[in-house]
Each structure stands twice: as C-alpha cells, then as structure tokens.
C-alpha cells in the first residue's frame, strides 16, 4: 500500500492545512500543463484526494494499520459478522443462519441480514460551456416504489464525462425500516459552441484566407466562459496548423487555479480569383 504521507512529504499527524499546502506545492511544480512529471502529479493528487477527507483518511489509516496483519486466533480484523451477512444477503429476505468453525472447539454463528433498498441511477447531461463553472441543478427522478423524488445536485467545475456522483440515502425506499439506497448521478458532458473537449483541453477551428496566412493575422476568439481573447496567427502559417493558447481550457483544480489549454486548428481558404488577379499573383 502506498504511503500517502510520504508522497506529500508530511507527517502522519499533519493538519488538513499542512496537507493542502504540501499538495499545492507539488501541483505547481509537477502539473503536466506546466511541464511537470505527470506520474508524480497523479500520485500526489491521489494522495491528497484521500487525506483531505476525514472519513477517507480514517479508512486509509485503518487499512494501513490492520490491512496486512491478523489478530489472535487467526481472525483478520475485517473478517466479521457484517461481511458474512453482506455475502449471503442476496439469497432471500428472511434470516439465514450459518455456522463457521474457526478452530478446535470454536464455532461462530453468522446470521444474514435482510436485503437492503437498491440504488437509483439517473443520467445528467451538461454542455462543456455549463461545466466551465460550478453548477447546482434540481433533478426529478422516480423511485422503484413509484414515488417521484427531487434532489439538488452540486456539480463541480470541470467535471469529466462519465463521472458518477453518489448521494447517500436518496435512493430506493421500498423496504421499510431499513436504510434507503443511494442516488447515483452519471454525468454526460457534451461538446458545444464550436468547442470539443479532450481531457482538460479544448479544441476549436478557425478559417482564414491564404493572404492572412501568408502575412500573419490576429483575430478575436470568444471562449466558453464568454471572454474575448486575441489569437495570433504567425506569418506563413500552413493549413491545419494547430495553435496553442495556454491556460484557456477546462478548469482542473480550483484551489490553485490550474486550467487545461486551448488549441485552435487553422483552416486556410483559397479564394476564387479573376484572371487579372491570378496574373498579378504570377507576376509576384
């Protein structure tokens, strides 16, 4: 198991602020959009994602402490009645009893728990323009019990296509007196406004004429967050050249204001010319 504290270079009793500061320093140096080591950045991001959450950190610390050891009598600390109950819960709603022999003269009894309520999955579609910023949407969905339900869902800026968000206790409630299932929101992020997305980068096209390509050209481009930026086409630009505009892509990390890049593919249009115009060009 990776030592996330070593990855971030902090002690095991580090505060949340110290963990955040350590990750921020690594991200500034190693983010691939800034020429850093992508593998190092991903490792640090993975460590930060775990340690910034008190629940995830607690689970991680517990696994580090007990995950590779056994307790007296050969029983693993995570091998208990709850696991056996979960394993056999799919065989019916009534109680089922199992005897498990741990050693000479030692028998433990496991009783299955009733099957719980199911999770409910819904799909939410947003455009890449919408996910440039944080969103809060109210959705309506139908539970297996037949009842209509409403939920307010917060979607972070820059969310990736295919990500699923889990909202605990907002799913099926058919079986009474047991916890509700969860609501699973599957994200579909769609291209829009002439832009496509690959990872955290944005792509768009621009058509100019051959004279602009030869002489060089500068044009205004409206971004997905409704800003106007200037893009410069160098002299003698060839058809299908791709121009890079750094830091104008999708939001990557809100805390340290990192964004992907914008790429503009240049298409060169050859205009229809009269015979006299063609002669002038030939005489150049």
SULNORGI-V283062 format. One record per pair of residues at least 12 apart in sequence whose ideal C-beta (glycine too) atoms are under 6 Angstrom apart, sorted by the first residue. I is the first residue (numbers start at 1). J is the second residue. D is the distance in whole Angstrom. If there is no record, write none. Layout:
I J D
I J D
This chain:
4 47 4
4 50 6
4 51 6
7 43 6
7 44 6
7 47 4
8 22 4
8 23 6
8 47 5
9 22 6
10 22 5
19 51 5
23 44 6
23 48 4
24 256 5
26 44 4
27 256 6
31 258 6
81 110 6
84 110 4
85 112 5
85 113 4
88 112 4
89 112 5
89 113 6
89 115 5
93 114 5
93 115 6
95 111 6
96 112 4
97 111 5
98 110 5
116 178 5
117 172 4
117 173 6
117 175 5
117 180 5
117 181 4
118 172 4
118 181 5
119 171 5
119 181 4
119 182 5
119 184 5
120 171 4
120 172 6
120 183 5
121 184 4
122 141 5
122 185 6
123 186 5
123 188 6
124 185 5
124 187 6
125 188 4
126 189 6
127 190 5
127 192 4
128 189 6
128 192 6
128 197 5
129 192 5
129 193 5
129 224 5
131 159 5
131 189 6
132 224 5
132 225 5
133 157 5
134 156 6
134 157 5
135 155 4
136 154 5
137 153 5
138 152 5
139 151 6
139 153 6
143 172 6
144 172 5
144 174 5
145 173 6
145 174 5
151 170 6
153 185 6
157 251 4
158 250 5
158 251 4
159 187 6
161 189 4
163 187 5
164 184 5
164 186 5
165 185 5
166 182 5
166 184 6
167 183 4
168 182 5
170 183 4
171 183 5
195 224 6
200 249 5
200 250 5
200 252 5
200 260 3
201 249 5
201 260 4
201 261 5
202 249 5
202 262 5
203 263 5
204 264 6
205 265 5
206 264 5
206 266 6
207 267 4
207 269 6
209 269 5
209 271 6
210 268 5
210 270 5
213 237 5
213 268 5
216 234 6
216 235 4
217 233 4
218 230 6
218 232 5
219 231 6
223 248 6
231 264 6
237 266 6
239 268 4
241 266 5
242 263 5
242 265 5
243 264 5
244 261 6
244 263 6
245 262 4
246 261 5
247 259 5
248 262 4
249 261 5
249 262 5
